[in-house]
Amino acid sequence: MNKMETALHELSQMDELAAQSSPIHRLHPAAKLLTTIVYIVLTVSFPKYALSGLIPMVLWPVLLFQISAIPVRTCFYKLRIVLPLVMAVGLFNPFFDRAPLLSLGALTVSGGVVSMVTLMLKGLFCLMASFLLMATTPIDSLCSALRKLHMPGLIVTLLLLTYRYVGVMTEELAIMTDAYLLRAPGQKGIHISAWGSFLGQLLLRSMDRAQELYGSMLLRGYHEHFHYAEAGPFRLRDGLYTLGCGLVFLLLRFVPVTRLLGSLFVR
């Protein structure tokens, strides 16, 4: 199995995760989408030195991993390429902000170190929340929720087609890679001299496949919009979930929970 086939297999695994059954999976997609948006917005809004206030925000994704029966290691494995990029965002903060901020015994921690860790945790928590949304909500249901929230139909259609046909392009890449390696046994990867022709062939094959797919869509009654899968009515439990999570997020954002708990234990 080459890298393209591995990527295609991982993409199908995301669909399998979204097709599972759990209390989180059965929630209305709009409820999960709104909750995720609120969580991300409030997480990003923490000041750069508010490390102690940011840490309790991890409780929500960890709890959802347990309820939805999705292993946390699956999240980190799927995000293994994006996570290093997110972690590298604040690496230079300690060099620009060297002013002492707090002391831990004989150790003095600068503001740059605190802001670096805070920025890394923000990115990590937002990625975990986004992964949970995709892993518990089928793409059709997610697009239906976006339309119910009055997202422009063109944007939703582009999102759906991009997600659906990334797998098609990946399959074409896998076929072309296998064909190339059969003609170059023992070679690792594609030689730089073949990159131009390889990409050209991929473009031509993608255009032909796209034309075939578009013709199939027209034969099935496509007229510039999709009829998305209905997610069912927005029930009371969905509203309570959205409202409850929103209130908890606001509490964690604007109330120093860790400081209050620390003062209780000190007493």
C-alpha positions in Angstrom: 0.0 0.0 0.0 1.6 3.3 -1.2 1.1 6.7 0.5 -1.9 7.6 -1.7 -3.7 4.4 -0.8 -2.9 5.0 2.9 -4.4 8.5 2.6 -7.5 7.1 0.9 -7.9 4.5 3.6 -7.6 7.2 6.3 -10.2 9.3 4.6 -12.6 6.4 4.5 -11.9 5.9 8.2 -13.3 9.3 8.9 -16.5 8.4 7.3 -16.6 5.2 9.3 -16.1 7.2 12.5 -18.9 9.6 11.6 -21.3 6.7 10.9 -20.9 5.3 14.4 -23.7 5.6 17.0 -23.3 7.4 20.3 -25.1 10.2 22.2 -22.8 12.7 20.5 -23.3 11.2 17.0 -27.1 11.3 17.5 -27.1 15.1 18.3 -28.4 17.5 15.6 -25.5 18.6 13.3 -26.4 22.3 13.8 -26.1 21.8 17.6 -22.6 20.3 17.2 -21.6 22.9 14.7 -22.7 25.9 16.8 -21.1 24.4 19.9 -17.8 23.9 18.1 -17.8 27.4 16.7 -18.5 29.0 20.1 -15.8 26.8 21.7 -13.2 27.8 19.1 -14.0 31.5 19.3 -13.9 31.6 23.1 -10.7 29.5 23.2 -8.9 31.8 20.8 -10.1 34.9 22.7 -8.0 34.0 25.8 -5.2 36.6 26.5 -1.7 35.4 25.7 -0.7 35.1 29.3 -3.9 33.4 30.5 -2.5 29.9 30.7 -4.2 28.9 33.9 -7.6 30.0 32.6 -7.1 28.2 29.3 -6.2 24.8 30.7 -9.8 23.9 31.9 -11.0 24.3 28.3 -9.5 20.9 27.5 -12.2 19.2 29.6 -14.9 19.6 26.9 -13.0 17.7 24.1 -11.7 15.1 26.5 -15.3 14.4 27.7 -16.6 14.2 24.2 -13.9 11.7 23.3 -15.1 9.5 26.1 -18.9 9.8 25.3 -18.4 9.3 21.5 -16.1 6.3 22.1 -13.4 7.8 19.8 -9.9 7.1 21.1 -7.8 10.2 21.7 -4.9 8.6 20.0 -6.9 8.4 16.8 -7.2 12.2 16.8 -3.5 12.8 17.3 -2.7 10.2 14.6 -5.0 11.8 12.1 -3.6 15.3 12.9 0.0 14.2 13.0 0.9 16.4 10.0 -0.9 19.5 11.2 0.1 19.4 14.8 3.8 20.2 14.3 2.9 23.2 12.3 0.5 24.4 15.0 3.1 23.8 17.7 5.7 25.7 15.7 3.7 28.9 15.6 4.8 30.3 18.9 8.4 29.0 19.1 10.0 32.4 18.7 7.9 34.1 21.5 10.6 33.4 24.2 13.1 35.3 22.1 11.0 38.4 21.7 9.4 38.5 25.2 12.1 37.9 27.8 10.5 39.8 30.7 10.0 37.7 33.8 6.4 36.9 34.4 6.3 34.4 37.3 8.6 32.4 39.5 8.4 28.7 40.3 10.7 28.4 43.3 14.2 29.2 41.9 13.0 29.0 38.3 11.9 32.2 36.6 9.5 31.9 33.6 9.4 34.6 31.0 6.3 36.0 29.4 7.4 34.6 26.1 7.4 31.0 27.4 4.0 31.4 28.9 2.6 33.0 25.7 4.2 30.2 23.6 2.6 27.5 25.6 -0.7 29.3 25.6 -0.6 29.7 21.8 0.2 26.0 21.4 -2.6 24.9 23.6 -5.1 27.1 21.8 -4.2 25.5 18.5 -4.3 22.0 20.0 -7.7 22.5 21.6 -9.2 24.0 18.4 -7.9 21.1 16.3 -9.3 18.6 18.7 -12.7 20.3 18.6 -12.7 20.4 14.8 -11.7 16.8 14.6 -14.5 15.8 16.9 -17.0 17.7 14.7 -15.8 15.8 11.6 -15.5 12.5 13.4 -19.1 12.6 14.8 -21.0 14.3 11.9 -21.3 12.9 8.3 -20.3 15.5 5.7 -23.9 15.5 4.2 -25.4 16.3 7.6 -22.8 19.0 8.2 -23.6 20.6 4.9 -27.3 20.4 5.7 -26.6 22.2 9.0 -24.6 24.9 7.2 -27.5 25.6 4.9 -30.0 25.8 7.8 -27.7 28.4 9.3 -28.0 30.3 6.0 -24.5 29.7 4.7 -24.3 30.6 1.0 -25.2 27.5 -1.1 -22.1 28.0 -3.4 -19.7 27.8 -0.5 -21.5 24.7 0.9 -21.5 23.0 -2.5 -17.8 23.7 -2.9 -17.1 22.2 0.6 -19.1 19.1 -0.2 -17.5 18.5 -3.6 -14.0 19.2 -2.3 -14.5 16.6 0.5 -16.1 14.0 -1.7 -13.7 14.3 -4.6 -10.5 14.6 -2.7 -10.9 10.8 -2.5 -11.3 10.6 -6.3 -8.1 12.5 -6.9 -6.3 10.5 -4.3 -7.4 7.3 -6.1 -6.1 8.6 -9.4 -2.8 9.5 -7.7 -2.6 6.0 -6.2 -3.1 4.4 -9.7 -0.5 6.6 -11.3 2.0 6.0 -8.5 1.6 2.2 -8.8 2.0 2.4 -12.6 5.1 4.5 -12.2 6.7 2.2 -9.6 6.0 -0.8 -11.8 8.1 0.8 -14.5 10.8 1.9 -12.1 11.4 -1.1 -9.8 13.5 -0.4 -6.7 13.1 3.4 -7.0 11.9 5.3 -4.0 9.3 7.9 -4.9 9.0 9.7 -8.3 12.2 11.0 -9.8 12.4 14.8 -10.2 12.7 14.5 -14.0 9.3 12.9 -14.1 7.5 15.4 -12.0 6.3 17.6 -14.9 4.8 14.8 -17.0 3.4 13.2 -13.9 1.5 16.4 -12.8 0.4 17.0 -16.4 -1.1 13.5 -16.6 -2.7 14.0 -13.3 -4.3 17.2 -14.5 -5.6 15.6 -17.7 -7.0 12.6 -15.9 -8.6 14.8 -13.3 -10.3 16.9 -15.9 -11.6 13.8 -17.7 -12.9 12.3 -14.4 -14.4 15.6 -13.4 -16.3 15.8 -16.7 -17.6 12.3 -16.3 -18.7 13.1 -12.7 -20.4 16.3 -13.8 -22.3 14.5 -16.5 -23.5 11.9 -14.0 -24.7 14.7 -11.7 -26.7 16.2 -14.5 -28.3 12.9 -15.3 -29.3 12.6 -11.7 -31.1 16.0 -11.7 -28.4 18.4 -10.5 -29.3 22.0 -11.1 -26.7 24.1 -9.3 -27.7 23.0 -5.9 -27.9 19.8 -3.8 -30.6 18.2 -1.8 -28.7 17.5 1.4 -29.6 14.7 3.7 -32.1 15.9 6.3 -30.8 15.7 9.8 -34.2 15.6 11.4 -35.8 18.2 13.7 -33.9 20.3 16.2 -35.1 18.7 19.4 -35.1 19.8 23.0 -32.0 17.8 23.9 -30.1 19.5 21.1 -31.1 22.9 22.4 -30.1 22.0 25.9 -26.8 20.7 24.7 -26.0 23.8 22.8 -27.2 26.1 25.6 -25.5 24.1 28.3 -22.1 23.9 26.5 -22.3 27.6 25.7 -22.9 28.6 29.3 -20.0 26.3 30.5 -17.7 27.8 27.9 -18.6 31.4 29.0 -18.0 30.4 32.6 -14.6 29.0 31.9 -13.7 32.0 29.8 -14.8 34.8 32.1 -14.5 33.2 35.6 -11.1 32.3 36.9 -12.1 28.8 37.8 -8.6 27.5 38.4 -7.8 30.4 40.8 -11.0 29.8 42.7 -10.3 26.1 43.1 -6.7 26.9 44.1 -7.8 29.3 46.8 -10.3 26.6 48.2 -7.5 24.0 48.4 -5.1 26.4 50.0 -7.5 27.1 52.7 
